[in-house]
Amino acid sequence: MGKISISVRKIAEFLYGTASITNERVLITRAQEGTEIHQYWQSLYEASDQKEVTLSTTFLDDEIELTIQGRIDGIIIRDEVKYIEEIKSTYDDIDKLNESTYPSHLAQVKLYAYIYLINNNLRSINTRLTYVSVKDRNNFIKFDKHFSRSVIQKYFEKTAIKYIEWLKLIKHHEENRQKSIKGITFPFLEYRLNQREMMAYIYKNTLRKGVLYLEAPTGIGKTVAALFSSLKAICQPREKIFYLTAKNDGKKVVLDTVKLLEEKGLVAKTCEITAKDSMCLLKQRDCSPEVCKYANGYYKRVYKAISDLLKNETIMTKDIFIKYGKKYTVCPFELSLDISNYSDIIICDYNYVFDPTVKLIRYFEMNYYQPIVLCDEAHNLVSRSRSMYSAELIANDFMKVRKTAKYLKPNPTYEINHVLDIFAEASLELIDVDFIKKEEVNPYLIRILRQLIRKLDQIFADENIKFDKQTIREFYFNINKFLKINEYFDDDFIYLIENINNDIHLSIKCLNASKNIKRTIDEHIEAINFFSATLRPMHYYKTLLTDNYGDDIAFSSPFEQDNLLLLGVDDISTRYKDRDDSIDKIIQVTRELVSAKKGNYILFFPSYVYMNLVKERLTDEIENVSFIIQRREMFFSERKNMIDLFNEESEYSKVFLFVMGGIFGESIDLIGEKLSGVLIIGVGLPALSPFNNILRSHFDIEFRNGFDYAYTYPGLNKVIQAIGRVIRTESDRGVAILFDDRFTTRKYLGLYPDNWNHLKICNKIKNLQILLHDFWRKDNKGEEDN
């Protein structure tokens, strides 16, 4: 028999809820206000009254033992009649409320009443549901009811049975899931090179609840290996797999893999969580219940939506949630979060696990569930984690909100003006410099921001106040994040004052988030596996993600080394001061690259400035070639159209000019003839900037290796990722040219993947021509032999 415990409030809200969606900060504000109202109301109790009375009872079923427990607000005696009192604070018009306005509130007091009755062996009982206005504590209304033992018992049993039916549905699914996991076999007849070893490492790490880093080059089949081995390690009802990926393409691969495993017998519920804005059913997102019908009364309809979804769907994607959101008039995003409670595999972005202002509290601040985390493309998490723990305020944002502040209640103009005074003082400090680094955040700024956020909380919490919340929502969340990040401030953070485009920015910048990432892992994650095709050097990622904690393993590439012609041109510098002198050779190398074989090629540049410096000369001097050039700002449809060009037949070679580390630098699969080669121009170092130089100084103190941590290692990752576009399958063949004198220095040679040891230096254009033609001649000969 399964033993389940639940609070009175949770079972009442789940089965009888009518509330609307409100944001987390509003919930916190209302909880604080509710506590104050409760304390005030209970302070009026008489000496014979009782408050905060804890009680529980157990309901037995043939499969489940359900314990329902909670704490009664008050047991009071008035005119010799005893009442079980439930106190609720409200912004509603008191005169418009009745006992049925919020069924979950009535359910709470009835469930408390039954438990008290049965524990004290009473024949009947009285209840009192009291609503107190937040705006005026002397304005209240009471609803009294009398229940016989038989009536209140029937109500309780009906509620308990309904909830147990739901629990059985979940319990039976988990039993079927475990049976399917035991019986499922690997979905392919053969394992790829190192695939089975990768699965063994992940399986063992999950069982021992560890931290593991795996460098798994393209071609191993890491997605199916990670999912299959993690599923095999699940042995507890509350264990869930979180598959983290930053790219939509990455999510699709995971979803396709789950479908494949389902075809082989897996029984599982899979939930894809995507950004709230992308799932919103309004033209412009506004989660206020008075504006959004999908938020208004959400909890009244969500139980039916969840039941329908779980009975009829196994893989629940963004499109599925939108479909059911429309069907039941519920918010698709919130529905995806609620469905995740009953899902076995949750696919989402890193921030839902690690970002302190976005992470899913139900999983990563509470310890009811046991998350098993698979972190794909883990090399991205270093910079992403720093961003998660950084926050920024901009003077112009405060000026914009000040224009409308006088129409808000309470009026936040006083606090906004004081913050703007701080910005004005900062601008005076920046007269002769563009930025100033400080070791602590201005304490007066924090004090004023706290006052401001309290007013904004009150503004957002009062649904009767009519204003365009959309205009200050971003402002509100930016302040909230700034205050939240300030709580983490220590030696791994700096306070930065900057003048950017004549606008003052006040920032808390995280330099190293590893302690915070590790804290989340230690406190809330059962086991975690970081993996990527590129984790070079391994100590860099371990240091900046988990404070150098965890095991690691690097696998070799499963592809034939000779399928990649890896060349180095090291008689040229692409450093900023030498870029004009490098253009002639870039043109010569590009001409030989496209002349050797008609195909698609990518030139990867370290920056847009460098790319734009070269592009006109390329287009003018190389004929019979189509040049396609990446722009700084591109819509999703434009990016997709550019990728589609790799599939199109053409009379001429196509040369794509991309920026390393950008949207086309990784996670795009260009299989077979879609890509013939890449030219890597420069070592990919991040741009020299105040923040990167601060990083360098910080890491000099921390690790005595500041330049490499701030510049070399992030740049190397972009280079390896870019070359990884060339060989995607066992049959792929292609060329990669490293164009910079630093690529053949001892430092870089010691950092390359093992299967790059066939790198050939080729500085003379004639020799380059011969090597390229010989390489493709072998390819043509192989086709003729076949």
Secondary structure, DSSP 8 states (H G I E B T S, - for coil): -EEEEEEHHHHHHHHH-------HHHHHHHHHHHHHHHHHHHHT--TT-EEEEEEEEEEE-SSEEEEEEEEEEEEEEETTEEEEEEEEEESS-GGG--TTSSHHHHHHHHHHHHHHHHHTT-SEEEEEEEEEESS-TT-EEEEEEEEEHHHHHHHHHHHHHHHHHHHHHHHHHHHHHHHHHHH---SSSS--TTHHHHHHHHHHHHHTT-EEEEE--TTS-HHHHHHHHHHHH--STTEEEEEE-SSHHHHHHHHHHHHHHHHTT----EEE---HHHH--SSS----TTT-TTTTTHHHHHHHHHHHHHHH-SEE-HHHHHHHHHHHT--HHHHHHHHHTT-SEEEE-THHHH-TTTS-HHHHTS-SSEEEEEETTGGGHHHHHHHHT-EEEEHHHHHHHHHHHTTSSS--HHHHHHHHHHHHHHHHHTSS-SEEEESS--HHHHHHHHHHHHHHHHHHH-TTS-S-HHHHHHHHHHHHHHHHHHTT-STTEEEEEEEETTEEEEEEEES--HHHHHHHHHHH-SEEEEEES---SHHHHHHHHHTT-SEEEE---SS-GGGEEEEEE-S---SGGGHHHHHHHHHHHHHHHHHHS-SEEEEEES-HHHHHHHHHHHHHH--SEEEEE--SS--HHHHHHHHHGGGS--SSEEEEEEETTSTTSSS----GGG--EEEEES-------HHHHHHHHHHHHHHS-HHIIIIIHHHHHHHHHHHTTT--STT--EEEEEESGGGGSHHHHTTS-GGGTT-EE--SHHHHHHHHHHHHHHHHHHHHH-
